[in-house]
Amino acid sequence: MLSVIGAGLLICGTSAWGFSAVLRLKKRTQILAALISALELLESELTFKLAALPELMETLSKTAPPAVRGLFVRCAAQMPRLGNCSFRRIWNECISNSPELLLKEDERECLEELGTVLGRYELSQQRRVLHYTRSRLYTFLDRAENERSRQSRLYGTLGVASGVMAVLILI
């Protein structure tokens, strides 16, 4: 009886591992979509209100989609340092301190490039870089959705199959 319960728990555990990988892939696509939305908000605030960076970060810390709000909350909290260090440094630190964004290296670099332009150049150049960053994020989102559709079944199946295989080996 205990071996049946153990086998069931083993299969459930490995299945949960597989399905947690599936959920992580889904969350990545949601985060990338939320980043795109947040950058659209940033551009509209910048364009229509001509807001300064501290005001922009404060606004986004309240209005950005929940999946990425933490990034802007961190940024808004760091804005008092703006006189002592560059926005680029603050932005990069905030991105680095946001592991919940689940960013891959090229996605992180794309966002970091944005920090080099915001607040430093004319509005038209800032808008151009925001547009470029959003278009790259759309590409990353498309890639993440393709990866999710390809690998979701794989992770789910591997989770269940590895549990069944482990049970068969142990029996």
C-alpha positions as CSV (number, residue, x, y, z in Angstrom):
1,M,0.0,0.0,0.0
2,L,2.8,2.4,0.9
3,S,4.6,1.7,-2.4
4,V,1.4,2.6,-4.3
5,I,1.1,5.9,-2.4
6,G,4.8,6.5,-3.0
7,A,4.5,5.8,-6.7
8,G,1.5,8.2,-6.9
9,L,3.4,10.9,-5.1
10,L,6.4,10.5,-7.3
11,I,4.4,10.7,-10.5
12,C,2.5,13.8,-9.0
13,G,5.8,15.4,-8.1
14,T,7.4,15.0,-11.5
15,S,4.2,16.0,-13.2
16,A,4.1,19.2,-11.1
17,W,7.7,19.9,-12.1
18,G,6.7,19.6,-15.8
19,F,3.6,21.7,-15.5
20,S,5.5,24.4,-13.6
21,A,7.9,24.6,-16.6
22,V,4.8,25.1,-18.8
23,L,3.5,27.9,-16.5
24,R,6.9,29.6,-16.6
25,L,6.8,29.7,-20.4
26,K,3.3,31.1,-20.3
27,K,4.3,33.7,-17.7
28,R,7.2,34.8,-19.9
29,T,4.9,35.6,-22.7
30,Q,2.6,37.5,-20.4
31,I,5.5,39.5,-19.0
32,L,6.8,40.5,-22.5
33,A,3.3,41.6,-23.4
34,A,3.1,43.6,-20.2
35,L,6.5,45.3,-21.0
36,I,5.2,46.3,-24.4
37,S,2.1,47.8,-22.8
38,A,4.2,49.6,-20.2
39,L,6.4,51.1,-22.9
40,E,3.3,52.3,-24.7
41,L,2.2,54.0,-21.5
42,L,5.7,55.5,-21.1
43,E,5.6,56.9,-24.6
44,S,2.1,58.4,-24.2
45,E,3.1,60.0,-20.8
46,L,6.3,61.3,-22.3
47,T,4.6,62.6,-25.4
48,F,1.5,64.2,-24.0
49,K,2.6,65.3,-20.6
50,L,6.2,65.9,-21.3
51,A,6.9,64.5,-17.9
52,A,10.3,64.3,-16.3
53,L,11.8,60.9,-15.6
54,P,11.0,60.9,-11.8
55,E,7.3,61.7,-12.6
56,L,7.2,59.1,-15.4
57,M,8.6,56.4,-13.1
58,E,6.2,57.3,-10.4
59,T,3.2,57.2,-12.8
60,L,4.3,53.9,-14.2
61,S,4.8,52.4,-10.8
62,K,1.1,52.9,-10.3
63,T,-0.3,52.3,-13.8
64,A,2.0,49.7,-15.4
65,P,0.6,46.2,-15.8
66,P,1.0,44.2,-12.6
67,A,3.5,41.7,-14.1
68,V,6.1,44.5,-14.7
69,R,5.0,47.0,-12.1
70,G,7.9,46.0,-9.8
71,L,10.4,47.3,-12.2
72,F,8.9,50.7,-12.2
73,V,8.4,50.7,-8.5
74,R,12.1,50.0,-8.0
75,C,12.9,52.8,-10.6
76,A,10.7,55.3,-8.9
77,A,12.3,54.5,-5.5
78,Q,15.7,55.1,-7.0
79,M,14.9,58.5,-8.6
80,P,16.3,60.5,-5.7
81,R,19.7,59.2,-6.7
82,L,19.3,60.7,-10.2
83,G,21.5,63.7,-9.5
84,N,24.4,61.5,-8.3
85,C,24.2,58.9,-11.0
86,S,22.8,58.5,-14.5
87,F,19.3,57.3,-15.3
88,R,21.0,54.6,-17.4
89,R,22.7,53.2,-14.3
90,I,19.6,53.3,-12.2
91,W,17.5,51.7,-15.0
92,N,20.1,48.9,-15.5
93,E,20.3,48.2,-11.8
94,C,16.5,48.0,-11.6
95,I,16.4,45.6,-14.5
96,S,19.1,43.5,-12.9
97,N,17.2,43.5,-9.6
98,S,14.0,42.3,-11.3
99,P,14.4,38.5,-11.7
100,E,10.6,38.2,-11.8
101,L,10.7,39.5,-15.4
102,L,12.2,36.2,-16.6
103,L,14.2,38.1,-19.2
104,K,16.7,36.3,-21.5
105,E,20.0,38.1,-22.1
106,D,19.0,39.7,-25.4
107,E,15.7,40.9,-24.0
108,R,17.5,42.4,-21.0
109,E,20.0,44.2,-23.3
110,C,17.2,45.6,-25.4
111,L,15.6,47.1,-22.3
112,E,19.0,48.4,-21.1
113,E,19.6,50.2,-24.4
114,L,16.4,52.2,-23.7
115,G,18.0,53.5,-20.5
116,T,20.8,55.1,-22.4
117,V,18.3,57.4,-24.3
118,L,15.5,58.2,-21.9
119,G,15.9,61.7,-20.4
120,R,19.0,62.5,-22.4
121,Y,17.8,63.3,-25.9
122,E,15.0,65.2,-27.6
123,L,11.5,63.9,-27.5
124,S,11.5,62.7,-31.1
125,Q,14.6,60.6,-30.5
126,Q,13.2,59.2,-27.3
127,R,10.0,58.2,-29.0
128,R,11.9,56.6,-31.9
129,V,13.9,54.5,-29.4
130,L,10.7,53.5,-27.5
131,H,9.2,52.5,-30.8
132,Y,12.2,50.5,-31.8
133,T,12.4,48.8,-28.3
134,R,8.7,47.9,-28.6
135,S,9.2,46.4,-32.0
136,R,12.0,44.3,-30.7
137,L,9.9,43.2,-27.7
138,Y,7.2,42.2,-30.2
139,T,9.8,40.0,-31.9
140,F,10.8,38.5,-28.6
141,L,7.2,38.0,-27.7
142,D,6.5,36.1,-30.9
143,R,9.6,34.0,-30.3
144,A,8.5,33.3,-26.7
145,E,5.0,32.3,-27.9
146,N,6.5,29.9,-30.5
147,E,8.7,28.4,-27.9
148,R,5.8,28.0,-25.5
149,S,3.7,26.3,-28.1
150,R,6.5,23.9,-29.1
151,Q,7.8,23.1,-25.6
152,S,4.6,23.1,-23.5
153,R,3.6,19.7,-24.5
154,L,7.1,18.4,-24.2
155,Y,7.5,19.6,-20.6
156,G,4.1,18.3,-19.6
157,T,4.8,14.9,-21.2
158,L,8.3,14.7,-19.8
159,G,7.1,15.4,-16.3
160,V,4.5,12.6,-16.3
161,A,6.8,10.2,-18.2
162,S,9.8,10.7,-16.0
163,G,7.6,10.0,-12.9
164,V,6.2,6.8,-14.5
165,M,9.7,5.7,-15.5
166,A,11.1,6.4,-12.0
167,V,8.2,4.3,-10.6
168,L,8.9,1.4,-13.0
169,I,12.6,1.5,-12.1
170,L,11.9,1.5,-8.4
171,I,9.4,-1.4,-8.6
